[in-house]
Amino acid sequence: MPTTGHTSAHRGLRRFKRRWRLWRRERAGGSDIAGAIVDYAEKNSYHHIVTGSAGLTGAKRLLLGSVAADIVTLAHCPVTVVR
């Protein structure tokens, strides 16, 4: 039987996923993904952003850029980048 904290964590995760899908449809259609993520976090008073990174280095990173690096640069709050 799940504990109360476990259940509320699942509810919170489901709520986050719903909001993320809605946001992604509305906002992330443009080319400034990092800016859209940071704007969303700021407008919704997020205190921390967690993002993933493909871990590209060298020429590949120069050619493809890095959304995670842009988020770190633009963010108003702490950012954790997970590889």
N, C-alpha and C positions, 0 to 999 in steps of 0.2 A: 504494500500500500504506500503510495507516494506521500511524502511529507508536505506540509503546507508550503514551505519555501520552494520545494521542487515544482509543485503545481503552479505557483505564481511565476516562477522562472519560465516555465513553458508558455504560459499565457503571454508574458512579456515578449518572448521570442516570436510567437505567432503574430502579435501586434506589430513588432518591428518588421517582420517579413511582409506583412500587408502594406505598411507604409512605404517600404523600400520598393515594392513592385509598382505602386502608384507613382511614387517620385520618379522612378526610372522611366516610366512611360511619359510623364509630363515634362521632365527637365533634362534628362541625359541624352536627348536626341542630338544636341549640338556637339561641337568639337572641344569645348572647354569642360571636360568631365571633372577635372580637379576643382575648378572654380565652382561648378554646380554642387559638388559634394560639400565644399567648405561653406557655401552660401546656405545650403540646407541645414547643416549642423549649426550654423550661427543663428538662423531664423528660428530654429526649434530648441535653442538654448542647450545644445549638447556640450558636455564638459570634457569629452574625450572622443577622438576618432581612431578607429582601428581599421587599417587597410592592409591589403596583401601586396606582395611584390613578386614578380617572376624571377628576380635575381639576375637580370641581364647585366652584363658588364662590357666594357670596351666599345667596339664599333657598333654592336647591336644596340646598346643603350643610346648611343649618339644618334643612330638612325631612327629608332623607335620612340625615344624620349622615355620619360618615366612619370606616370600619373602620381605614383606614391611620392616621388620627390617634390612634385608641384604642390601636392596636398600639404606636405611638411612645411614648405615655404609659405603658403598662403594662410594656413590655419591660425585661428584665434585661440586655439586650445592645444593641449598636448596631443601628439599623434604617435600611435604605436604601429610600426610597419612589421608585418609578419611575412616571413619568406616561406 
